[in-house]
Amino acid sequence: MATVRLDQKGRALTRAIPSSFDQAIAKFFGTGPTDLDQAKAQHLAYREALLNAGVEVTVLPSDDQLPDSIFVEDQAVVIDGHVLLPVPGHPSRVPEQPPIAEFVTRQLSGTQVCRMDGEARMDGGDIIRLGDLFFVGRSSRTNDAGIEELRDLLTHLGHNLRVIEIPGHALHLTSISSTPTDSVILAPEGYLPEDAFGELPEGCEVRWMPKEEAYGCNTIGLPNGQVLVADGYPAVLDAIKSLGLEPVVLDMSQIREADGSLTCCSLFY
């Protein structure tokens, strides 16, 4: 989940891979998973990496009626203990939300829960956080009405929001960027203009990676100084090492085939 600071990544929700995973929506990074056993092994290694980093991991049961349901990041937005339940941007993904919403609201009982309605649409994968500054992608899955509902919540919490235009050949903001630390954004050249993120707070920076390593720009920074990194992206790997962080390299090939990235598969709360 890209809406929490490093020190808020103590617990993560994941969801098991369904037998229908080969039918997941695939348009941007892949053409659809082809090896279910390999996908399950990769997802297990992902969960184990979080556990080894000291994160408490919960796994919800799979649902064979919902091929994309492992991508829990899109279904709830957790910001400083507040929960925003968006209307997912793709109609087929709307039924994924109820068990995730039930779990998160139970775990964060007593907190404020907001639900989007009307024409508002948003995937959680369109949001990243840099300290207390938030960015949201206006994309094929997130519209202006959804952005305004997010802005209302962030304004209430005293945070600022900036809008990033996502190009048509990218799915989400997190598909092409991430914050491995609370002061660094990784993003690929050729997808966004150099001034896309605007002037950043002192001590913060954007590190631009080669265009062909766009997928690798999605990383998960963890409180223990480790960063989960997809295998096969040497420039991203070097960038993580240059920050003095320890990369944990994971094979994400089958997850990628379903247009999924590292952050897609977990919801920190």
Backbone as JSON, one array per atom type, in Angstrom:
{
  "sequence": "MATVRLDQKGRALTRAIPSSFDQAIAKFFGTGPTDLDQAKAQHLAYREALLNAGVEVTVLPSDDQLPDSIFVEDQAVVIDGHVLLPVPGHPSRVPEQPPIAEFVTRQLSGTQVCRMDGEARMDGGDIIRLGDLFFVGRSSRTNDAGIEELRDLLTHLGHNLRVIEIPGHALHLTSISSTPTDSVILAPEGYLPEDAFGELPEGCEVRWMPKEEAYGCNTIGLPNGQVLVADGYPAVLDAIKSLGLEPVVLDMSQIREADGSLTCCSLFY",
  "N": [[0.85, -1.2, 0.0], [0.59, 2.17, -0.86], [0.02, 4.43, 0.61], [0.86, 4.77, 3.15], [3.3, 5.69, 5.64], [6.75, 4.69, 6.16], [7.02, 3.94, 8.87], [4.52, 3.03, 9.44], [4.08, 0.55, 8.5], [3.43, -2.0, 9.74], [1.55, -4.02, 9.64], [-0.02, -6.11, 7.24], [-2.43, -6.82, 4.75], [-3.22, -9.52, 2.66], [-4.3, -11.5, -0.19], [-5.23, -14.73, -1.18], [-4.26, -16.43, -4.23], [-6.59, -17.02, -6.8], [-8.01, -19.91, -8.52], [-8.81, -19.07, -10.95], [-7.02, -17.22, -11.85], [-5.67, -17.01, -14.25], [-7.4, -15.7, -15.86], [-7.28, -13.08, -15.3], [-7.44, -9.5, -15.71], [-5.5, -8.19, -18.28], [-3.46, -5.97, -19.85], [-1.45, -4.05, -19.96], [1.25, -4.63, -18.83], [1.39, -7.34, -19.28], [0.07, -10.37, -20.84], [-1.6, -12.03, -19.57], [-1.59, -14.43, -16.92], [0.1, -17.6, -17.08], [0.95, -19.81, -15.7], [-0.22, -21.24, -13.04], [0.7, -22.53, -10.71], [3.29, -21.52, -10.47], [2.66, -18.83, -10.11], [1.4, -18.94, -7.62], [3.55, -19.77, -6.05], [5.24, -17.56, -6.29], [3.68, -15.63, -5.06], [3.61, -16.66, -2.48], [6.33, -16.44, -1.78], [6.52, -13.71, -1.76], [4.82, -13.02, 0.41], [6.28, -14.26, 2.42], [8.6, -12.73, 2.37], [7.67, -10.3, 3.4], [6.94, -11.17, 5.96], [9.45, -11.97, 6.95], [10.6, -9.53, 7.21], [9.46, -8.55, 9.42], [6.82, -7.85, 9.29], [3.42, -8.21, 10.1], [1.38, -10.51, 8.6], [-1.7, -11.06, 7.04], [-3.74, -13.43, 5.37], [-6.35, -13.45, 3.23], [-8.96, -15.71, 2.18], [-9.0, -17.14, -1.15], [-11.02, -16.29, -4.02], [-12.61, -17.84, -6.46], [-14.31, -16.77, -8.29], [-13.41, -14.3, -8.82], [-11.0, -13.18, -10.59], [-8.99, -11.18, -10.38], [-8.6, -10.69, -7.73], [-6.42, -10.84, -5.98], [-5.2, -8.44, -5.93], [-5.23, -6.45, -3.7], [-4.63, -3.85, -2.97], [-6.07, -1.98, -4.42], [-8.61, -1.8, -3.37], [-9.13, -0.52, -0.95], [-8.34, 2.45, 0.81], [-6.09, 3.42, 3.1], [-5.34, 5.84, 5.37], [-3.48, 7.22, 7.77], [-4.93, 5.79, 9.71], [-7.53, 6.27, 8.94], [-10.16, 5.25, 6.76], [-10.86, 4.95, 3.37], [-13.18, 3.8, 1.16], [-13.09, 3.08, -2.05], [-14.91, 3.24, -5.21], [-14.15, 0.81, -7.38], [-12.34, 1.23, -10.48], [-12.77, -0.51, -12.61], [-15.56, -2.31, -13.63], [-15.76, -5.12, -13.17], [-14.31, -5.56, -10.94], [-15.54, -4.6, -8.71], [-16.99, -6.44, -6.98], [-14.95, -7.48, -5.43], [-14.46, -6.04, -3.15], [-16.06, -6.24, -0.63], [-15.16, -8.32, 1.43], [-12.64, -7.32, 2.03], [-13.15, -4.72, 2.89], [-14.68, -5.34, 5.15], [-12.78, -6.64, 6.76], [-10.76, -4.66, 7.15], [-12.17, -2.55, 8.37], [-12.97, -3.83, 10.66], [-10.5, -4.38, 11.9], [-9.63, -1.8, 12.31], [-11.45, -0.71, 14.12], [-13.78, 1.71, 15.22], [-12.68, 3.77, 13.84], [-12.87, 6.38, 11.34], [-14.8, 5.71, 8.51], [-15.1, 6.14, 5.12], [-17.15, 6.03, 2.26], [-17.05, 5.9, -1.22], [-19.35, 7.17, -3.66], [-21.95, 7.58, -6.14], [-20.76, 8.99, -9.15], [-18.09, 8.75, -8.67], [-14.91, 7.26, -9.07], [-12.2, 5.13, -8.31], [-9.04, 3.54, -8.07], [-7.03, 2.14, -5.57], [-4.41, 1.83, -6.3], [-3.66, 4.1, -7.62], [-2.49, 5.97, -6.01], [0.19, 7.51, -4.31], [2.42, 8.16, -1.56], [4.51, 10.61, -0.2], [6.12, 11.13, 2.48], [4.24, 13.44, 4.05], [2.97, 14.32, 1.83], [0.79, 13.82, -0.84], [0.14, 12.05, -3.9], [-1.96, 11.62, -6.69], [-3.08, 9.63, -9.35], [-4.67, 10.62, -12.31], [-6.44, 8.56, -14.19], [-7.31, 5.74, -16.33], [-8.74, 4.36, -14.5], [-9.28, 5.98, -12.36], [-11.16, 8.8, -11.68], [-12.13, 12.34, -11.95], [-14.12, 12.88, -10.03], [-13.65, 10.91, -8.12], [-11.09, 11.69, -7.34], [-11.63, 14.14, -6.1], [-13.07, 13.31, -3.86], [-11.09, 11.94, -2.49], [-9.4, 14.11, -2.04], [-10.97, 15.63, -0.27], [-10.87, 14.03, 2.05], [-8.1, 14.05, 2.59], [-7.65, 16.78, 2.99], [-9.11, 17.15, 5.31], [-7.47, 15.72, 7.0], [-5.25, 17.27, 7.01], [-3.4, 17.12, 4.96], [-1.69, 17.53, 1.78], [-2.58, 17.3, -1.7], [-1.58, 16.29, -4.92], [-2.17, 16.13, -8.39], [-1.51, 13.74, -10.87], [-1.16, 13.21, -14.3], [-1.88, 10.27, -15.87], [-0.39, 8.46, -18.43], [-1.84, 6.98, -21.4], [-0.69, 4.48, -21.88], [-0.12, 3.35, -19.48], [-1.2, 1.81, -16.43], [-1.75, 2.43, -13.57], [-0.75, 4.99, -11.16], [1.0, 3.83, -9.31], [1.89, 1.79, -10.89], [3.98, 2.79, -12.28], [5.61, 4.12, -10.52], [7.0, 4.64, -7.23], [7.58, 4.93, -3.66], [10.31, 4.16, -2.18], [11.47, 5.04, 0.13], [10.57, 7.52, 2.61], [11.3, 9.82, 1.4], [12.07, 9.63, -1.23], [11.18, 9.29, -4.61], [10.74, 6.86, -7.07], [10.69, 6.77, -10.55], [9.92, 6.18, -14.03], [11.7, 7.3, -16.92], [10.21, 9.0, -19.7], [7.53, 8.37, -19.3], [6.29, 10.23, -17.65], [6.3, 13.83, -17.42], [9.24, 15.74, -16.51], [8.67, 17.57, -14.53], [6.47, 16.56, -13.27], [5.87, 15.83, -10.61], [6.14, 18.16, -9.29], [7.46, 20.81, -7.14], [9.35, 19.49, -4.58], [9.4, 18.73, -1.01], [12.09, 19.89, 1.1], [15.01, 17.93, 0.98], [13.86, 15.83, -0.32], [13.48, 13.85, -3.33], [13.18, 13.0, -6.85], [14.05, 10.07, -8.43], [15.0, 9.22, -11.55], [14.44, 6.49, -13.6], [15.53, 4.23, -16.23], [13.41, 4.08, -19.13], [12.67, 1.5, -19.96], [12.64, 0.13, -17.61], [10.29, 0.55, -16.26], [8.36, -1.08, -14.95], [9.87, -2.06, -12.84], [10.07, 0.15, -11.21], [8.16, 0.07, -9.3], [8.21, -0.5, -6.01], [8.57, -1.74, -2.62], [9.21, -0.16, 0.25], [10.45, -0.94, 3.5], [10.21, -0.88, 7.12], [12.57, -1.88, 8.29], [14.71, -1.21, 6.74], [14.91, -2.68, 4.48], [14.01, -3.22, 1.01], [11.54, -4.3, -1.09], [11.96, -5.56, -4.31], [11.32, -6.03, -7.73], [12.52, -8.74, -9.71], [15.0, -8.42, -12.26], [15.57, -5.77, -13.0], [18.04, -3.88, -13.29], [18.94, -1.15, -13.04], [17.13, -0.04, -11.23], [17.7, -1.67, -9.06], [20.36, -0.91, -8.52], [19.87, 1.73, -7.8], [18.43, 1.46, -5.41], [20.39, 0.24, -3.79], [22.25, 2.32, -3.76], [21.05, 4.1, -2.11], [21.62, 3.14, 0.31], [20.1, 1.06, 1.17], [18.7, -2.25, 1.67], [18.11, -4.42, -0.85], [15.5, -6.74, -1.51], [15.05, -9.16, -3.64], [12.52, -10.24, -5.78], [10.87, -12.69, -7.75], [8.5, -11.74, -9.95], [7.16, -12.48, -12.2], [4.8, -13.91, -13.09], [2.84, -12.51, -11.74], [3.18, -10.03, -12.87], [2.29, -10.6, -15.44], [-0.41, -10.37, -15.13], [-0.76, -7.71, -15.01], [-0.07, -6.85, -12.5], [1.77, -5.46, -9.73], [4.34, -5.16, -7.16], [3.29, -3.54, -4.98], [0.6, -3.83, -5.43], [-0.29, -6.18, -4.3], [-0.65, -6.09, -1.57], [-2.09, -4.63, 1.37], [-1.4, -2.25, 3.52], [-2.07, -1.47, 6.89]],
  "CA": [[0.0, 0.0, 0.0], [1.46, 3.32, -1.05], [-0.5, 5.59, 1.32], [1.35, 4.73, 4.53], [4.72, 5.95, 5.82], [7.52, 3.49, 6.53], [6.78, 3.53, 10.25], [3.15, 2.53, 9.56], [3.99, -0.72, 7.77], [3.56, -3.11, 10.67], [0.59, -5.08, 9.32], [-0.41, -6.11, 5.83], [-3.46, -7.76, 4.31], [-3.05, -10.08, 1.32], [-5.39, -12.41, -0.54], [-4.7, -15.88, -1.92], [-4.49, -16.47, -5.67], [-7.69, -17.92, -7.18], [-7.74, -20.82, -9.63], [-9.17, -18.34, -12.17], [-6.06, -16.13, -12.02], [-5.28, -16.9, -15.65], [-8.39, -14.86, -16.54], [-7.14, -11.71, -14.79], [-7.35, -8.45, -16.72], [-4.11, -7.94, -18.64], [-3.4, -5.08, -21.01], [-0.33, -3.12, -19.94], [2.54, -5.28, -18.67], [1.36, -8.74, -19.68], [-1.05, -10.87, -21.64], [-2.33, -12.97, -18.74], [-0.77, -15.48, -16.32], [0.06, -18.89, -17.78], [1.4, -20.88, -14.81], [-0.86, -20.98, -11.75], [1.57, -23.0, -9.63], [4.37, -20.55, -10.33], [2.07, -17.62, -9.54], [1.2, -19.19, -6.18], [4.87, -19.81, -5.42], [5.71, -16.19, -6.23], [2.88, -14.94, -4.04], [4.08, -17.16, -1.18], [7.63, -15.83, -1.53], [6.2, -12.3, -1.46], [4.33, -12.97, 1.79], [7.38, -14.63, 3.31], [9.51, -11.59, 2.45], [7.08, -9.37, 4.35], [7.06, -11.77, 7.3], [10.86, -11.93, 7.36], [10.91, -8.13, 7.52], [8.78, -8.2, 10.66], [5.44, -7.41, 9.04], [2.35, -9.18, 10.4], [0.68, -10.71, 7.34], [-2.95, -11.81, 7.02], [-4.1, -13.9, 4.03], [-7.76, -13.76, 3.04], [-9.17, -16.82, 1.23], [-9.2, -16.8, -2.54], [-12.38, -16.36, -4.55], [-12.42, -18.24, -7.85], [-15.16, -15.95, -9.14], [-12.81, -12.97, -8.94], [-9.63, -13.45, -11.03], [-8.04, -10.12, -10.02], [-8.81, -10.35, -6.32], [-5.19, -10.76, -5.17], [-4.69, -7.06, -5.96], [-6.03, -5.84, -2.62], [-4.31, -2.43, -2.81], [-7.03, -1.12, -5.1], [-9.94, -1.88, -2.79], [-9.29, 0.32, 0.24], [-7.29, 3.44, 0.99], [-5.92, 3.64, 4.54], [-4.47, 6.99, 5.58], [-3.42, 7.61, 9.19], [-6.0, 5.14, 10.45], [-8.82, 6.53, 8.31], [-10.38, 4.32, 5.65], [-11.69, 5.37, 2.25], [-13.53, 2.66, 0.32], [-13.42, 3.63, -3.36], [-15.59, 2.42, -6.2], [-13.09, 0.46, -8.32], [-12.52, 1.78, -11.81], [-13.23, -1.53, -13.57], [-16.77, -2.89, -13.03], [-15.59, -6.51, -12.76], [-13.56, -5.63, -9.68], [-16.36, -4.1, -7.6], [-17.32, -7.48, -5.99], [-13.8, -7.86, -4.61], [-14.27, -5.17, -2.01], [-16.7, -6.49, 0.67], [-14.38, -8.95, 2.5], [-11.53, -6.45, 2.4], [-13.74, -3.65, 3.69], [-15.07, -5.9, 6.45], [-11.57, -6.91, 7.53], [-10.07, -3.43, 7.53], [-12.98, -1.79, 9.33], [-12.93, -4.57, 11.94], [-9.19, -4.16, 12.49], [-9.53, -0.39, 12.69], [-12.75, -0.39, 14.69], [-13.86, 3.03, 15.83], [-12.12, 4.78, 12.96], [-13.77, 6.94, 10.34], [-14.84, 4.99, 7.24], [-15.81, 6.89, 4.09], [-17.43, 5.24, 1.06], [-17.35, 6.67, -2.42], [-20.62, 6.83, -4.29], [-22.22, 8.35, -7.35], [-19.89, 8.76, -10.31], [-16.69, 8.69, -8.25], [-14.21, 5.99, -9.33], [-10.79, 5.2, -7.93], [-8.28, 2.38, -7.62], [-6.0, 2.52, -4.6], [-3.12, 1.83, -6.96], [-3.36, 5.4, -8.22], [-2.07, 6.9, -4.97], [1.44, 7.32, -3.58], [2.64, 9.12, -0.48], [5.89, 11.0, 0.07], [5.99, 11.8, 3.77], [2.86, 13.89, 4.21], [2.51, 14.83, 0.54], [0.16, 12.74, -1.59], [-0.03, 12.19, -5.34], [-2.98, 10.72, -7.22], [-3.09, 9.57, -10.8], [-5.91, 10.65, -13.08], [-6.15, 7.45, -15.09], [-8.5, 5.05, -16.83], [-9.44, 3.77, -13.35], [-9.53, 7.01, -11.34], [-11.69, 9.99, -12.34], [-12.1, 13.59, -11.19], [-15.0, 12.79, -8.86], [-12.92, 10.13, -7.12], [-9.98, 12.51, -6.84], [-12.16, 15.15, -5.18], [-13.41, 12.68, -2.58], [-9.81, 11.74, -1.81], [-8.92, 15.42, -1.59], [-11.74, 16.0, 0.91], [-10.33, 13.3, 3.2], [-6.75, 14.53, 2.88], [-7.77, 18.13, 3.55], [-9.55, 16.94, 6.69], [-6.33, 15.21, 7.77], [-4.17, 18.25, 6.97], [-2.41, 16.75, 3.94], [-1.84, 18.11, 0.45], [-2.73, 16.34, -2.8], [-1.23, 16.73, -6.26], [-2.72, 15.23, -9.41], [-0.59, 13.34, -11.94], [-1.84, 12.67, -15.46], [-1.31, 8.97, -16.22], [-0.5, 8.27, -19.88], [-2.71, 5.87, -21.8], [0.01, 3.2, -21.9], [0.14, 2.93, -18.11], [-2.43, 1.51, -15.71], [-1.89, 3.21, -12.34], [0.43, 5.74, -10.74], [1.96, 2.9, -8.71], [2.45, 0.92, -11.92], [5.17, 3.42, -12.83], [6.35, 4.89, -9.52], [6.84, 4.22, -5.83], [8.42, 5.63, -2.7], [11.02, 3.17, -1.35], [11.64, 5.7, 1.42], [9.65, 8.65, 2.76], [11.86, 11.03, 0.79], [12.52, 9.34, -2.59], [10.25, 8.72, -5.59], [11.3, 6.24, -8.26], [9.78, 6.89, -11.69], [10.62, 5.92, -15.29], [11.76, 8.32, -17.95], [9.36, 8.77, -20.85], [6.13, 8.18, -18.94], [5.81, 11.46, -17.03], [7.22, 14.96, -17.58], [10.19, 15.87, -15.4], [8.09, 18.38, -13.46], [5.16, 15.97, -12.93], [5.64, 15.78, -9.16], [6.23, 19.5, -8.74], [8.55, 21.08, -6.19], [9.24, 18.58, -3.44], [9.94, 19.25, 0.24], [13.55, 19.83, 1.24], [15.52, 16.61, 1.28], [13.17, 14.83, -1.12], [13.91, 13.86, -4.72], [12.73, 11.98, -7.79], [15.13, 9.39, -9.14], [14.44, 8.76, -12.81], [14.97, 5.23, -14.07], [15.34, 4.04, -17.67], [12.03, 3.8, -19.53], [12.43, 0.06, -20.04], [12.52, -0.42, -16.26], [9.09, 1.13, -15.65], [7.75, -2.03, -14.0], [10.73, -2.15, -11.66], [9.94, 1.34, -10.36], [7.23, -0.25, -8.21], [8.94, -1.15, -4.93], [7.97, -1.57, -1.29], [10.16, 0.1, 1.32], [10.02, -1.5, 4.77], [10.82, -0.15, 8.26], [13.87, -2.43, 8.69], [15.74, -0.83, 5.79], [14.83, -3.51, 3.28], [13.1, -2.79, -0.03], [11.17, -5.36, -2.02], [12.24, -5.13, -5.67], [11.07, -7.08, -8.72], [13.71, -9.24, -10.37], [15.19, -8.1, -13.67], [15.64, -4.33, -13.24], [19.34, -3.55, -12.68], [19.07, 0.25, -12.67], [16.37, 0.12, -9.99], [18.46, -2.36, -8.01], [21.49, -0.05, -8.18], [19.35, 2.92, -7.11], [18.11, 1.06, -4.04], [21.66, 0.05, -3.09], [22.91, 3.62, -3.59], [20.38, 4.77, -0.99], [22.02, 2.47, 1.54], [19.03, 0.14, 1.56], [18.93, -3.65, 1.32], [17.06, -4.93, -1.75], [15.04, -8.13, -1.46], [14.63, -9.33, -5.03], [11.46, -11.24, -5.91], [10.37, -13.01, -9.08], [7.11, -11.3, -10.06], [6.83, -12.64, -13.62], [3.4, -14.27, -13.31], [2.03, -11.39, -11.24], [3.29, -9.01, -13.92], [1.45, -10.99, -16.58], [-1.77, -9.92, -14.82], [-0.64, -6.26, -14.81], [0.11, -6.58, -11.09], [3.1, -5.12, -9.24], [4.56, -5.49, -5.75], [2.37, -2.87, -4.05], [-0.78, -4.26, -5.7], [-0.62, -7.42, -3.61], [-0.78, -5.94, -0.12], [-2.75, -3.45, 1.9], [-0.88, -1.97, 4.86], [-3.12, -0.81, 7.68]],
  "C": [[0.87, 1.23, 0.0], [0.98, 4.55, -0.29], [-0.1, 5.6, 2.79], [2.83, 5.05, 4.56], [5.43, 4.65, 6.21], [7.16, 3.0, 7.93], [5.36, 3.01, 10.48], [2.97, 1.16, 8.89], [4.22, -1.91, 8.68], [2.67, -4.29, 10.34], [0.17, -4.97, 7.86], [-1.46, -7.17, 5.57], [-3.12, -8.22, 2.89], [-4.23, -11.0, 1.04], [-4.85, -13.5, -1.46], [-5.1, -15.83, -3.4], [-5.61, -17.45, -6.01], [-7.29, -18.82, -8.35], [-8.05, -20.17, -10.98], [-8.18, -17.24, -12.51], [-5.63, -15.95, -13.47], [-6.27, -16.06, -16.47], [-8.32, -13.41, -16.07], [-7.0, -10.72, -15.95], [-5.88, -8.18, -17.02], [-4.07, -7.13, -19.94], [-2.09, -4.32, -21.1], [1.03, -3.8, -19.86], [2.56, -6.71, -19.2], [0.16, -9.09, -20.51], [-1.85, -11.92, -20.88], [-1.42, -14.06, -18.19], [-0.96, -16.81, -17.04], [0.4, -20.07, -16.88], [0.88, -20.6, -13.4], [0.03, -21.4, -10.59], [2.71, -22.02, -9.39], [3.85, -19.26, -9.71], [1.88, -17.78, -8.03], [2.53, -19.2, -5.44], [5.44, -18.39, -5.28], [4.97, -15.4, -5.16], [3.3, -15.37, -2.64], [5.41, -16.52, -0.82], [7.47, -14.36, -1.15], [5.75, -12.16, 0.0], [5.45, -13.29, 2.77], [8.39, -13.49, 3.46], [8.98, -10.54, 3.42], [7.21, -9.9, 5.78], [8.49, -11.68, 7.82], [11.31, -10.52, 7.72], [10.2, -7.66, 8.79], [7.36, -7.7, 10.49], [4.48, -8.54, 9.4], [1.47, -9.31, 9.16], [-0.57, -11.56, 7.54], [-3.27, -12.19, 5.58], [-5.59, -14.2, 4.0], [-7.9, -14.91, 2.05], [-9.35, -16.31, -0.2], [-10.67, -16.89, -2.9], [-12.25, -16.63, -6.04], [-13.32, -17.47, -8.82], [-14.54, -14.6, -9.47], [-11.32, -13.11, -9.31], [-8.59, -12.44, -10.55], [-7.98, -9.85, -8.52], [-7.56, -10.36, -5.46], [-4.7, -9.32, -5.06], [-5.48, -6.19, -4.97], [-5.77, -4.34, -2.47], [-5.4, -1.52, -3.37], [-8.34, -0.94, -4.34], [-10.18, -1.04, -1.54], [-8.1, 1.25, 0.34], [-7.22, 3.74, 2.49], [-4.9, 4.76, 4.73], [-4.58, 7.4, 7.05], [-4.6, 7.05, 9.98], [-7.39, 5.41, 9.92], [-8.94, 5.65, 7.05], [-11.32, 4.96, 4.61], [-11.91, 4.14, 1.37], [-13.96, 3.19, -1.04], [-14.34, 2.72, -4.15], [-14.54, 2.08, -7.25], [-13.41, 0.9, -9.74], [-12.96, 0.79, -12.86], [-14.41, -2.26, -12.94], [-16.59, -4.32, -12.52], [-14.93, -6.63, -11.4], [-14.36, -5.13, -8.48], [-16.68, -5.2, -6.58], [-16.15, -7.92, -5.12], [-13.78, -7.16, -3.26], [-14.87, -5.64, -0.67], [-15.84, -7.19, 1.72], [-13.19, -8.1, 2.94], [-12.03, -5.31, 3.28], [-14.11, -4.14, 5.08], [-13.85, -6.12, 7.33], [-10.94, -5.62, 8.04], [-10.88, -2.65, 8.57], [-13.04, -2.5, 10.68], [-11.59, -4.34, 12.65], [-9.02, -2.74, 13.0], [-10.85, 0.09, 13.26], [-12.72, 0.95, 15.4], [-13.31, 4.13, 14.97], [-13.17, 5.28, 11.98], [-13.67, 6.15, 9.04], [-15.69, 5.8, 6.27], [-15.99, 5.99, 2.87], [-17.71, 6.17, -0.11], [-18.7, 6.25, -2.97], [-20.8, 7.66, -5.55], [-21.3, 7.98, -8.49], [-18.42, 8.64, -9.95], [-16.11, 7.29, -8.51], [-12.74, 6.17, -8.94], [-10.26, 3.81, -7.63], [-7.21, 2.86, -6.66], [-4.61, 2.57, -5.21], [-2.76, 3.14, -7.64], [-2.86, 6.42, -7.2], [-0.69, 6.52, -4.44], [1.6, 8.45, -2.57], [4.13, 9.35, -0.3], [5.88, 11.8, 1.37], [4.53, 12.16, 4.01], [2.3, 14.54, 2.96], [1.99, 13.66, -0.29], [0.05, 13.1, -3.07], [-1.1, 11.19, -5.78], [-2.93, 10.78, -8.73], [-4.5, 9.71, -11.35], [-5.71, 9.67, -14.23], [-7.44, 6.86, -15.63], [-9.31, 4.43, -15.7], [-9.82, 4.8, -12.28], [-9.96, 8.31, -12.02], [-11.69, 11.21, -11.41], [-12.97, 13.53, -9.93], [-14.33, 11.99, -7.74], [-11.79, 10.92, -6.51], [-10.49, 13.54, -5.84], [-12.57, 14.53, -3.84], [-12.15, 12.37, -1.79], [-9.29, 13.05, -1.25], [-9.66, 15.88, -0.33], [-11.18, 15.32, 2.16], [-8.96, 13.85, 3.58], [-6.76, 15.93, 3.47], [-8.17, 18.05, 5.01], [-8.39, 16.5, 7.58], [-5.13, 16.16, 7.74], [-3.08, 17.94, 5.97], [-2.72, 17.43, 2.6], [-1.89, 17.01, -0.61], [-2.36, 17.0, -4.11], [-1.69, 15.67, -7.26], [-1.69, 14.99, -10.51], [-1.4, 12.75, -13.08], [-1.14, 11.37, -15.89], [-1.47, 8.75, -17.72], [-1.3, 7.01, -20.21], [-2.03, 4.52, -21.82], [0.45, 2.75, -20.52], [-1.18, 2.73, -17.38], [-2.65, 2.46, -14.54], [-0.64, 4.06, -12.1], [1.46, 4.79, -10.12], [2.51, 1.9, -9.72], [3.77, 1.47, -12.44], [5.92, 4.26, -11.8], [6.13, 4.28, -8.14], [7.75, 5.06, -4.97], [9.1, 4.59, -1.81], [11.4, 3.72, 0.01], [10.63, 6.84, 1.48], [10.17, 9.93, 2.12], [12.28, 10.83, -0.67], [11.37, 8.75, -3.41], [11.06, 8.1, -6.71], [10.27, 6.35, -9.38], [10.57, 6.68, -12.98], [10.62, 7.12, -16.23], [10.75, 7.97, -19.06], [7.89, 8.55, -20.56], [5.51, 9.48, -18.4], [6.78, 12.59, -17.33], [8.09, 15.13, -16.34], [9.63, 16.68, -14.24], [6.76, 17.81, -12.95], [4.86, 16.03, -11.44], [5.75, 17.14, -8.5], [7.43, 19.67, -7.82], [8.33, 20.23, -4.94], [9.81, 19.22, -2.17], [11.46, 19.08, 0.3], [13.98, 18.43, 1.65], [14.87, 15.49, 0.49], [13.6, 14.94, -2.59], [13.18, 12.79, -5.52], [13.96, 11.38, -8.45], [14.54, 8.75, -10.39], [15.19, 7.53, -13.29], [14.78, 5.11, -15.57], [13.9, 3.62, -17.99], [11.72, 2.32, -19.51], [12.35, -0.61, -18.67], [11.32, 0.15, -15.51], [8.49, 0.19, -14.61], [8.57, -2.1, -12.71], [10.64, -0.96, -10.73], [8.92, 1.13, -9.24], [7.99, -1.08, -7.18], [8.16, -0.99, -3.63], [9.09, -1.37, -0.28], [9.59, -0.38, 2.65], [10.78, -0.86, 5.94], [12.22, -0.64, 8.63], [14.99, -2.09, 7.72], [15.79, -1.69, 4.55], [13.84, -2.89, 2.29], [12.81, -3.97, -0.93], [11.28, -4.81, -3.44], [11.96, -6.31, -6.6], [12.37, -7.46, -9.41], [13.77, -8.75, -11.82], [15.35, -6.64, -14.01], [16.91, -3.77, -12.59], [19.5, -2.09, -12.27], [18.32, 0.54, -11.37], [17.13, -0.5, -8.83], [19.64, -1.5, -7.57], [21.03, 1.18, -7.42], [19.04, 2.61, -5.65], [19.39, 0.89, -3.22], [22.34, 1.38, -2.81], [22.28, 4.43, -2.46], [20.76, 4.15, 0.35], [21.0, 1.49, 2.06], [19.35, -1.27, 1.07], [17.82, -4.15, 0.41], [16.76, -6.4, -1.48], [14.39, -8.39, -2.82], [13.66, -10.5, -5.15], [11.09, -11.45, -7.38], [8.88, -12.69, -9.11], [6.55, -11.58, -11.44], [5.37, -12.99, -13.87], [2.45, -13.2, -12.8], [2.04, -10.26, -12.28], [2.4, -9.34, -15.1], [-0.01, -10.6, -16.38], [-1.81, -8.42, -14.54], [-0.46, -5.89, -13.34], [1.56, -6.3, -10.74], [3.19, -5.45, -7.75], [3.52, -4.85, -4.83], [0.94, -3.34, -4.23], [-1.24, -5.37, -4.77], [-0.75, -7.29, -2.1], [-1.46, -4.62, 0.22], [-2.24, -3.26, 3.32], [-1.93, -1.16, 5.62], [-2.69, -0.63, 9.12]]
}
